[in-house]
Amino acid sequence: MEGIGERCLFMKIPKNKNSILKSQTAKQKIKIAFCASEIFPFAKTGGLADVAGALPKALVKKECELKVLMPFYKNIKPQKMCNGYGTSEVGGIDFIFIKDDYFFFRDNLYVTKDGDYSDNLERFNFFSKQVLNILMKINFSPDIIHCNDWQTSLVSVYLKTIYKDSDFFKDTKSVLTIHNLEYQGIFNKEKFSVLGLPWNCFDVNCLEFYGKINVLKGGIIFADIVNTVSPTYAEKITTQKYGCGLDGVLRNKKDNLIGVLNGIDYDVWNPETDEHIYKKYSVTSASKNKAINKAKLQEELGFLVNNEVMLIGMVSRLVEQKGLALISQVLNEVLGKYQLVILGEGEDRYKELLKEKEKEFKNSFTLTLRMDECFAHQIYAAADLFLMPSKFEPCGLSQMISYKYGTIPLVHHAGGLFDSVEDVSNCGGGIIFKKYNAKDLMTALDRASKLYENKDSWNVVVNRIMNYDFSWARASDEYISKAYRKLARVLSETV
Ligand code: GLC
């Protein structure tokens, strides 16, 4: 009886003025300016681009109005040109590409083969200031500016310093998402004048970090809410072991530090509709059609075409964080038993080592050293197992993509992988190893191989993971409730 009474309460028509006002404001959209240094499909070097491409798409389907801002890089072709920026309207979202040919018309986003561009501070300082200038120019006064990583952290800093008395931004709050705490934007003190901030901002409670400028630190201090891309990583970064020197700053922020697990974009990653792959498939056709994709890839790579041999895929930056040190140790053993295909760019030491191995194990290993979206899709579709032995992982998207493609992920239980992968022995969808060492990685691989030998059990897991839902629909709801609505006072009255 009680239950029915409660339900009736919700169905009452608002009669007093206050509730009418609330029901009207409930329709009010949250105005969000979302800025990032890379956004798929316009520019991509890693997971940040995928997130920055997908989250706005999910938000615009909810109660949000979006302007998305990024640099105008060399390959970008906007639909319309304005003074100082280009624009494109895609799916109800206005993209704004901030132009400066000297800063952004370059071959790469952040680096040359000799290391980072020496003027990265100047470039992203310019971008951050222009974000605010252009928002004023187009008269879009946002409730929230959502910044991502160090490259856009200065937007949060400037909102609370240079623009603190601005009428235009007086109700604007900022959210900063950290995709990887390892990259902080650290520069020599001599560059401080680039920012145009008073010297008292070069202070331990502001941008100073061991005698240098730390842009991400400034962002963390000045953003109203700091978010990172999984709940476990949000906890880990407040510890000395994973805090990359900023654990103290993050502990001070703990009342406004949240962790929202990323999702993936099923418009991009879906074997039923994927134009890049040889044979499309759904849950029901997976066991047959995945084998066709696998045979095709085996043939193209010059491997033995045999479904009994487990094909392992890896699409990753080739850096220590992604577990390359462990992989190097087990490579001989792995390549003696299984087939392995690796795609990605990265550090020279790993590239050289892997290239050597490729020569030695021509029939069971290929290494492709480039960013190749199309080939990435083909690997996800063809591989049986996806290798992800990350030393630490803020979130990780590959395990979620693997699920969708019925490719079982093998992961080290770290960060976002802890939040998104359960072991098959627990009715989950992945193979997990807990201690970060080569022996445990090899044991996990052998466990995967045992499971693979029993095709019925393997297919039960494939079926299970393809039905998982890691869409942005859930993750965007969390951003709205845990960050945007919490900050925008007027809007939060409607919840
Ligand atoms: C970074 C992180 C990765 C995360 C991605 C998107 O690339 O290393 O774990 O999934 O950003 O947030």
Boltz pocket constraint, residues with backbone or C-beta under 6 A from the ligand:
constraints:
  - pocket:
      binder: B
      contacts: [[A, 46], [A, 47], [A, 48], [A, 51], [A, 178], [A, 179], [A, 180], [A, 229], [A, 262], [A, 393], [A, 394], [A, 395], [A, 396], [A, 397], [A, 416]]
      max_distance: 6.0
